[in-house]
Amino acid sequence: MKGSDKEFRVNKQFLKFKNKNVLLTLKNNEETRGKLISIDNYLNTVLQTEEGLQFIKGTKIAFIAME
């Protein structure tokens, strides 16, 4: 596995949102609020919401904003 032994790194701009309260607006115009627990380079996210942990696939997200 040449070249794949590099450590996987998430974009630094995405990491600014980690452990912050965010507003996710989805492509179907739904909004979800919560604390961003995890994010990857595909914008797949895990949020801590009032209902518990919620996984949101990155292809469903229109934008992310800090609250």
MMTF fields as JSON, N, C-alpha, C and O atoms, coordinates in Angstrom:
{
  "mmtfVersion": "1.0.0",
  "mmtfProducer": "UNKNOWN",
  "numBonds": 267,
  "numAtoms": 268,
  "numGroups": 67,
  "numChains": 1,
  "numModels": 1,
  "chainsPerModel": [1],
  "groupsPerChain": [67],
  "chainIdList": ["A"],
  "bondAtomList": [4, 2, 8, 6, 12, 10, 16, 14, 20, 18, 24, 22, 28, 26, 32, 30, 36, 34, 40, 38, 44, 42, 48, 46, 52, 50, 56, 54, 60, 58, 64, 62, 68, 66, 72, 70, 76, 74, 80, 78, 84, 82, 88, 86, 92, 90, 96, 94, 100, 98, 104, 102, 108, 106, 112, 110, 116, 114, 120, 118, 124, 122, 128, 126, 132, 130, 136, 134, 140, 138, 144, 142, 148, 146, 152, 150, 156, 154, 160, 158, 164, 162, 168, 166, 172, 170, 176, 174, 180, 178, 184, 182, 188, 186, 192, 190, 196, 194, 200, 198, 204, 202, 208, 206, 212, 210, 216, 214, 220, 218, 224, 222, 228, 226, 232, 230, 236, 234, 240, 238, 244, 242, 248, 246, 252, 250, 256, 254, 260, 258, 264, 262],
  "bondOrderList": [1, 1, 1, 1, 1, 1, 1, 1, 1, 1, 1, 1, 1, 1, 1, 1, 1, 1, 1, 1, 1, 1, 1, 1, 1, 1, 1, 1, 1, 1, 1, 1, 1, 1, 1, 1, 1, 1, 1, 1, 1, 1, 1, 1, 1, 1, 1, 1, 1, 1, 1, 1, 1, 1, 1, 1, 1, 1, 1, 1, 1, 1, 1, 1, 1, 1],
  "groupList": [{"groupName": "MET", "atomNameList": ["N", "CA", "C", "O"], "elementList": ["N", "C", "C", "O"], "formalChargeList": [0, 0, 0, 0], "bondAtomList": [1, 0, 2, 1, 3, 2], "bondOrderList": [1, 1, 2], "singleLetterCode": "M", "chemCompType": "L-PEPTIDE LINKING"}, {"groupName": "LYS", "atomNameList": ["N", "CA", "C", "O"], "elementList": ["N", "C", "C", "O"], "formalChargeList": [0, 0, 0, 0], "bondAtomList": [1, 0, 2, 1, 3, 2], "bondOrderList": [1, 1, 2], "singleLetterCode": "K", "chemCompType": "L-PEPTIDE LINKING"}, {"groupName": "GLY", "atomNameList": ["N", "CA", "C", "O"], "elementList": ["N", "C", "C", "O"], "formalChargeList": [0, 0, 0, 0], "bondAtomList": [1, 0, 2, 1, 3, 2], "bondOrderList": [1, 1, 2], "singleLetterCode": "G", "chemCompType": "PEPTIDE LINKING"}, {"groupName": "SER", "atomNameList": ["N", "CA", "C", "O"], "elementList": ["N", "C", "C", "O"], "formalChargeList": [0, 0, 0, 0], "bondAtomList": [1, 0, 2, 1, 3, 2], "bondOrderList": [1, 1, 2], "singleLetterCode": "S", "chemCompType": "L-PEPTIDE LINKING"}, {"groupName": "ASP", "atomNameList": ["N", "CA", "C", "O"], "elementList": ["N", "C", "C", "O"], "formalChargeList": [0, 0, 0, 0], "bondAtomList": [1, 0, 2, 1, 3, 2], "bondOrderList": [1, 1, 2], "singleLetterCode": "D", "chemCompType": "L-PEPTIDE LINKING"}, {"groupName": "GLU", "atomNameList": ["N", "CA", "C", "O"], "elementList": ["N", "C", "C", "O"], "formalChargeList": [0, 0, 0, 0], "bondAtomList": [1, 0, 2, 1, 3, 2], "bondOrderList": [1, 1, 2], "singleLetterCode": "E", "chemCompType": "L-PEPTIDE LINKING"}, {"groupName": "PHE", "atomNameList": ["N", "CA", "C", "O"], "elementList": ["N", "C", "C", "O"], "formalChargeList": [0, 0, 0, 0], "bondAtomList": [1, 0, 2, 1, 3, 2], "bondOrderList": [1, 1, 2], "singleLetterCode": "F", "chemCompType": "L-PEPTIDE LINKING"}, {"groupName": "ARG", "atomNameList": ["N", "CA", "C", "O"], "elementList": ["N", "C", "C", "O"], "formalChargeList": [0, 0, 0, 0], "bondAtomList": [1, 0, 2, 1, 3, 2], "bondOrderList": [1, 1, 2], "singleLetterCode": "R", "chemCompType": "L-PEPTIDE LINKING"}, {"groupName": "VAL", "atomNameList": ["N", "CA", "C", "O"], "elementList": ["N", "C", "C", "O"], "formalChargeList": [0, 0, 0, 0], "bondAtomList": [1, 0, 2, 1, 3, 2], "bondOrderList": [1, 1, 2], "singleLetterCode": "V", "chemCompType": "L-PEPTIDE LINKING"}, {"groupName": "ASN", "atomNameList": ["N", "CA", "C", "O"], "elementList": ["N", "C", "C", "O"], "formalChargeList": [0, 0, 0, 0], "bondAtomList": [1, 0, 2, 1, 3, 2], "bondOrderList": [1, 1, 2], "singleLetterCode": "N", "chemCompType": "L-PEPTIDE LINKING"}, {"groupName": "GLN", "atomNameList": ["N", "CA", "C", "O"], "elementList": ["N", "C", "C", "O"], "formalChargeList": [0, 0, 0, 0], "bondAtomList": [1, 0, 2, 1, 3, 2], "bondOrderList": [1, 1, 2], "singleLetterCode": "Q", "chemCompType": "L-PEPTIDE LINKING"}, {"groupName": "LEU", "atomNameList": ["N", "CA", "C", "O"], "elementList": ["N", "C", "C", "O"], "formalChargeList": [0, 0, 0, 0], "bondAtomList": [1, 0, 2, 1, 3, 2], "bondOrderList": [1, 1, 2], "singleLetterCode": "L", "chemCompType": "L-PEPTIDE LINKING"}, {"groupName": "THR", "atomNameList": ["N", "CA", "C", "O"], "elementList": ["N", "C", "C", "O"], "formalChargeList": [0, 0, 0, 0], "bondAtomList": [1, 0, 2, 1, 3, 2], "bondOrderList": [1, 1, 2], "singleLetterCode": "T", "chemCompType": "L-PEPTIDE LINKING"}, {"groupName": "ILE", "atomNameList": ["N", "CA", "C", "O"], "elementList": ["N", "C", "C", "O"], "formalChargeList": [0, 0, 0, 0], "bondAtomList": [1, 0, 2, 1, 3, 2], "bondOrderList": [1, 1, 2], "singleLetterCode": "I", "chemCompType": "L-PEPTIDE LINKING"}, {"groupName": "TYR", "atomNameList": ["N", "CA", "C", "O"], "elementList": ["N", "C", "C", "O"], "formalChargeList": [0, 0, 0, 0], "bondAtomList": [1, 0, 2, 1, 3, 2], "bondOrderList": [1, 1, 2], "singleLetterCode": "Y", "chemCompType": "L-PEPTIDE LINKING"}, {"groupName": "ALA", "atomNameList": ["N", "CA", "C", "O"], "elementList": ["N", "C", "C", "O"], "formalChargeList": [0, 0, 0, 0], "bondAtomList": [1, 0, 2, 1, 3, 2], "bondOrderList": [1, 1, 2], "singleLetterCode": "A", "chemCompType": "L-PEPTIDE LINKING"}],
  "groupTypeList": [0, 1, 2, 3, 4, 1, 5, 6, 7, 8, 9, 1, 10, 6, 11, 1, 6, 1, 9, 1, 9, 8, 11, 11, 12, 11, 1, 9, 9, 5, 5, 12, 7, 2, 1, 11, 13, 3, 13, 4, 9, 14, 11, 9, 12, 8, 11, 10, 12, 5, 5, 2, 11, 10, 6, 13, 1, 2, 12, 1, 13, 15, 6, 13, 15, 0, 5],
  "groupIdList": [1, 2, 3, 4, 5, 6, 7, 8, 9, 10, 11, 12, 13, 14, 15, 16, 17, 18, 19, 20, 21, 22, 23, 24, 25, 26, 27, 28, 29, 30, 31, 32, 33, 34, 35, 36, 37, 38, 39, 40, 41, 42, 43, 44, 45, 46, 47, 48, 49, 50, 51, 52, 53, 54, 55, 56, 57, 58, 59, 60, 61, 62, 63, 64, 65, 66, 67],
  "secStructList": [7, 6, 6, 6, 6, 1, 7, 7, 7, 7, 7, 2, 2, 2, 2, 6, 6, 6, 6, 1, 3, 3, 3, 3, 3, 3, 6, 6, 1, 7, 3, 3, 3, 3, 3, 3, 3, 3, 3, 7, 6, 6, 7, 7, 3, 3, 3, 3, 3, 6, 6, 3, 3, 3, 3, 3, 7, 4, 4, 4, 3, 3, 3, 3, 3, 3, 7],
  "xCoordList": [0.829, 0.0, 0.865, 0.903, 1.533, 2.397, 1.563, 0.578, 1.952, 1.244, 0.03, -0.43, -0.497, -1.684, -1.321, -2.202, -0.027, 0.383, 0.432, 0.757, 0.113, 0.005, -1.218, -2.233, -1.114, -2.245, -3.383, -3.16, -4.616, -5.789, -6.015, -6.092, -6.122, -6.299, -7.541, -7.795, -8.308, -9.511, -9.112, -8.244, -9.744, -9.512, -9.592, -10.544, -8.615, -8.561, -9.781, -10.222, -10.331, -11.516, -12.708, -13.518, -12.832, -13.927, -13.757, -14.74, -12.512, -12.256, -12.615, -12.799, -12.719, -13.123, -14.525, -14.858, -15.348, -16.722, -16.826, -17.84, -15.792, -15.852, -16.037, -15.384, -16.938, -17.288, -17.945, -17.96, -18.481, -19.216, -20.691, -21.043, -21.547, -22.965, -23.134, -22.692, -23.784, -23.921, -25.37, -26.201, -25.632, -26.901, -26.582, -25.812, -27.171, -27.024, -28.283, -29.387, -28.13, -29.26, -29.077, -28.043, -30.099, -30.032, -30.572, -31.246, -30.275, -30.7, -32.213, -32.738, -32.926, -34.397, -34.984, -36.175, -34.147, -34.511, -34.837, -35.319, -34.596, -34.73, -33.514, -32.437, -33.702, -32.602, -32.443, -33.423, -31.2, -30.882, -29.848, -28.874, -30.065, -29.125, -28.549, -29.212, -27.294, -26.676, -25.193, -24.658, -24.543, -23.1, -22.433, -22.739, -21.524, -20.847, -19.804, -18.825, -20.016, -19.111, -18.009, -16.846, -18.387, -17.429, -17.77, -18.936, -16.729, -16.909, -15.737, -14.622, -15.991, -14.908, -14.861, -15.636, -13.95, -13.764, -14.927, -14.993, -15.844, -17.044, -18.23, -19.354, -17.977, -18.981, -19.962, -21.003, -19.651, -20.45, -20.277, -19.153, -21.38, -21.316, -22.046, -22.976, -21.599, -22.31, -22.605, -21.698, -23.898, -24.34, -24.9, -25.559, -24.641, -25.315, -26.492, -26.31, -27.712, -28.925, -29.711, -29.316, -30.817, -31.675, -32.205, -32.49, -32.339, -32.848, -31.748, -32.046, -30.487, -29.362, -28.42, -28.447, -27.578, -26.636, -27.359, -28.245, -26.967, -27.589, -26.491, -25.646, -26.512, -25.575, -26.238, -27.377, -25.523, -26.044, -25.005, -23.853, -25.433, -24.547, -24.216, -25.095, -22.964, -22.493, -23.196, -23.32, -23.66, -24.332, -25.691, -26.267, -26.217, -27.519, -27.404, -28.413, -26.176, -25.95, -25.769, -24.957, -26.533, -26.367, -25.283, -24.384, -25.372, -24.316, -24.339, -25.318, -23.223, -23.049, -22.689, -21.826, -23.358, -23.053, -22.901, -23.651, -21.923, -21.786, -22.866, -23.247, -23.359, -24.382, -23.735, -24.424],
  "yCoordList": [-1.196, 0.0, 1.248, 1.997, 1.45, 2.622, 3.887, 3.962, 4.862, 6.135, 6.163, 7.238, 4.996, 4.975, 4.894, 4.899, 4.82, 4.749, 6.126, 6.241, 7.176, 8.508, 8.544, 7.909, 9.284, 9.427, 10.187, 11.216, 9.665, 10.337, 11.624, 11.608, 12.735, 14.033, 14.715, 14.756, 15.252, 15.996, 17.44, 17.989, 18.045, 19.439, 20.32, 20.211, 21.176, 22.035, 22.937, 23.227, 23.386, 24.248, 23.487, 24.07, 22.209, 21.408, 21.214, 21.191, 21.074, 20.83, 22.028, 21.866, 23.226, 24.409, 24.241, 24.864, 23.401, 23.19, 22.145, 22.081, 21.331, 20.225, 20.745, 21.701, 20.097, 20.432, 21.804, 22.38, 22.321, 23.592, 23.323, 22.316, 24.234, 24.153, 24.678, 25.779, 23.868, 24.205, 24.084, 23.437, 24.723, 24.599, 23.966, 24.52, 22.809, 22.155, 22.412, 22.145, 22.921, 23.048, 21.987, 21.922, 21.163, 20.071, 20.513, 21.537, 19.744, 20.086, 20.074, 20.694, 19.373, 19.369, 20.48, 20.46, 21.457, 22.636, 22.33, 23.217, 21.117, 20.827, 21.403, 21.528, 21.751, 22.256, 21.372, 20.891, 21.164, 20.381, 21.144, 21.656, 21.219, 21.902, 20.897, 19.941, 21.136, 20.284, 20.573, 21.454, 19.805, 19.917, 18.945, 17.752, 19.45, 18.616, 17.757, 18.271, 16.455, 15.512, 15.066, 14.957, 14.808, 14.283, 14.773, 14.979, 14.957, 15.353, 14.798, 14.702, 14.431, 13.967, 14.802, 15.744, 14.45, 15.23, 15.125, 15.887, 14.199, 14.071, 14.794, 14.698, 15.518, 16.234, 15.306, 15.762, 14.003, 13.122, 13.622, 13.848, 13.796, 14.39, 13.544, 12.804, 13.675, 13.127, 14.306, 15.017, 14.503, 15.588, 15.026, 13.986, 15.711, 15.417, 16.368, 17.575, 15.83, 16.643, 16.307, 15.434, 16.999, 16.711, 15.285, 14.69, 14.733, 13.371, 12.321, 11.127, 12.729, 11.796, 12.028, 13.085, 11.027, 11.145, 10.979, 10.136, 11.797, 11.749, 11.774, 12.669, 10.775, 10.734, 11.359, 11.03, 12.264, 12.894, 12.727, 13.136, 12.125, 11.89, 13.215, 14.055, 13.397, 14.648, 15.063, 16.258, 14.108, 14.451, 15.089, 15.651, 15.016, 15.603, 17.036, 17.732, 17.488, 18.783, 19.888, 19.762, 20.976, 22.163, 23.066, 23.509, 23.345, 24.111, 23.907, 23.428, 24.286, 24.189, 25.58, 26.25, 26.015, 27.319, 27.165, 26.421, 27.873, 27.897, 28.777, 29.786, 28.385, 29.205, 30.087, 30.853],
  "zCoordList": [0.0, 0.0, 0.0, 0.976, -1.071, -1.17, -1.221, -1.957, -0.453, -0.445, 0.462, 0.846, 0.813, 1.67, 3.145, 4.004, 3.443, 4.838, 5.486, 6.668, 4.723, 5.316, 6.214, 5.928, 7.287, 8.209, 7.532, 6.894, 7.679, 7.123, 7.893, 9.121, 7.186, 7.837, 7.316, 6.112, 8.247, 7.901, 7.63, 8.307, 6.647, 6.291, 7.543, 8.316, 7.74, 8.93, 9.052, 10.164, 7.934, 7.982, 8.549, 9.27, 8.242, 8.783, 10.286, 11.027, 10.736, 12.156, 13.031, 14.237, 12.454, 13.225, 13.806, 14.814, 13.172, 13.615, 14.727, 15.423, 14.898, 15.859, 17.284, 17.703, 18.013, 19.4, 19.539, 20.627, 18.455, 18.474, 18.193, 17.578, 18.65, 18.309, 16.894, 16.564, 16.062, 14.651, 14.195, 14.832, 13.084, 12.379, 11.034, 10.25, 10.767, 9.469, 8.67, 9.145, 7.473, 6.566, 5.491, 4.827, 5.336, 4.379, 3.03, 2.926, 2.011, 0.652, 0.49, -0.435, 1.381, 1.329, 2.201, 2.513, 2.599, 3.4, 4.852, 5.556, 5.331, 6.761, 7.473, 6.889, 8.746, 9.561, 10.782, 11.351, 11.175, 12.358, 13.158, 12.606, 14.471, 15.36, 16.341, 16.744, 16.716, 17.714, 17.818, 17.146, 18.681, 18.866, 17.907, 17.913, 17.086, 16.103, 16.8, 17.341, 16.783, 17.438, 16.485, 16.873, 15.229, 14.262, 12.864, 12.529, 12.05, 10.648, 9.85, 10.361, 8.593, 7.734, 6.459, 6.293, 5.568, 4.342, 3.373, 2.408, 3.608, 2.778, 3.413, 2.921, 4.506, 5.297, 6.0, 6.474, 6.079, 6.923, 8.348, 8.796, 9.06, 10.393, 11.419, 11.101, 12.653, 13.8, 14.714, 15.146, 15.005, 15.877, 17.166, 17.161, 18.276, 19.538, 19.607, 19.771, 19.482, 19.516, 20.775, 21.547, 20.975, 22.128, 22.078, 23.118, 20.87, 20.702, 20.791, 20.756, 20.905, 20.954, 19.788, 19.158, 19.501, 18.396, 17.07, 16.929, 16.1, 14.785, 13.731, 13.72, 12.839, 11.717, 10.501, 10.169, 9.835, 8.621, 7.521, 7.663, 6.433, 5.298, 4.613, 4.418, 4.255, 3.678, 2.404, 2.134, 1.612, 0.355, 0.584, -0.348, 1.801, 2.133, 2.644, 2.76, 2.952, 3.596, 2.562, 1.645, 2.716, 1.866, 2.453, 1.738, 3.785, 4.436, 5.941, 6.513, 6.568, 8.018, 8.523, 7.954, 9.601, 10.195, 11.7, 12.332, 12.276, 13.732, 14.305, 13.711, 15.473, 16.14, 17.182, 17.855]
}
